[in-house]
Amino acid sequence: MAQTASRTGMAKAVYFLCAFHGLGAALFGGLMMLFPVDAPFGLAALLPRMGGFPFQVFFKTLFWPGLALFLCNGVCNLTAAGLFLRKRDAKALLFGLIAGVLLIVWDVYELAFLPNPLAALYVLLGVVQAAMCYHLLRKDRLLRAQPQAGRP
């Protein structure tokens, strides 16, 4: 996206989604790592429900899922949000796109083995985030490819 003083509403929405997803994933991933067996906010109730997940070695406690949540969804989204704050919109949108795709993959996996309405909502939010990032990146490329008026 061209570095402009004012951003579009869609760019602001992407920033909000990245910050929201990043903070949530960092918070809950951190809680899962700090309290791998008796995590607060009902997270401990997930352990018995993860019995049908593949790769059971990683699902005996909440530590490994928490680490994956923190790194995949938290760090990637917070990096995008940080780049938005630093006015590095093109890089922020690329990280936002990657984070959106990771969010989709994460929650489709969760839905396959642990169906719940919250995961379905996050799939939808991941699709929205990825689609908006892709649209803005594509729009930026098209704008850059157009010849500038009055330039030789």
N, C-alpha and C positions, 0 to 999 in steps of 0.2 A: 504494500500500500504506500502510495506516495507520502513522504513525510510532510504532513500539513499540520497547521495549528489546530484545526478543528477536525475531529473524527466523525465518521458517520454513526448513526444509531446502531447499526449492525456491528461495527467495530467495538463500540462500547458494550454491547450485549455479549460479544465474545470475551472481552476482558472480564466482565462480571462472571460469566460461566467458568472461565479458567480460574479466577480467584475463588469462587464458591467451591468448585470441585477440588481444587488444590488444597484449600484449607480443611475441607471435610475429610479428604483422604489422608492428609498428614495427621490430623487429630485422631481419627479412628484407627489408622494404621499404627500410630504411635502407642495408643492405648492397648491395641492388640499385642504389640511387642512387649510393652511394659508389664502387662498382666496376661500372659499367654494362656492361663487356665481359668482365671476368675475375673475376666475383664468386665468393667462396668457397662451400664447402658444396655444391658441385655445381650451384649456380645458373647458372653460365656455360653449362652443358650445355643449358639451356633455350633459348638463343638460336637455334640451328639448328632446333630443334623448333617454334619459333613462326612458321616460314615460311608456314604455311597460315592464320594469323590474319587476319581482316579489319583494315582500317586499318593497313596495313603501316608507314606512316610512324612509328607509335608503337612498333613492335616491332623496330627496327633495333638498339637496345641495350636493356638492362634498366632504363634510367633511368625511362621513363614508366610501365611496369608497376610498378616499385618505388614511384614517387610515388603511383600510384593505390592500391596495397596499403597504403602508410603512411597515406594520408588516409582512404580508405573504411573499411578494416577496423581499422587501428591506432587512429587518433584517435577514431573513434566508440565503439569498445569501451573504450578507456582513459577516455574521458569518462564512460561508464556506470559503470565501476569506481570512478572518482573520486567520482562522485555517491553511490554506495553507501557509500563511506568517510565521506562528509559527512552521511550519514543522510538523503539526499534520494531516498528510494526510488522515489516515483512518477516523477520525472524520470529516474532511473537506469534504471527498467524501460522507459520510452519510448525512451531511447537504446539500451538493450539490444535492444529489438524492432527498431529501425531497423538496428542493427549486424547482427543475425541475418539480416534480409532481405538486406542488402548482401552478407553472407557467402554466402548461398544463390545470389544472382545471380552473384557473382564466380566461384564454383566450378562452377555450371552452364555458364557461358561457357567456363571452362577445360576442363570435361569434353567440351564439344562439339568443341573443336579440339585438345585435348591430353589424351586419356583417360588417367587414372591413378588408382590406388586411394586415394591420399591426398586427392585432390580429392573423390572420392565420400564419404570419411569426413567431410570438412569440410562437405559439403552436409548430411549427416545431423546433424552438430553444430550447424549453422546452423538447421536445422528445429527441433531440440530447444530451442535458445536462444530462438528466436522464439516457439515454442509456449508455453514456460514464462513468458516475459515477457507475452505476450498473456493467458494464464490469470491471472497475478497482477494485471495491470492491470484485467481484467474483474472479478475477485473484489473488488478494492478499490473499484471503482465501485459494485458491488452492495452492499457493506457501507456505503458512504457514503449510498446512496439509502434505506436502511432507516430508518424513523423510530426515534429514540432512545426507549427505554422511560423513562417518568417525566417526559418533557419535554412541555411544553404545545404 
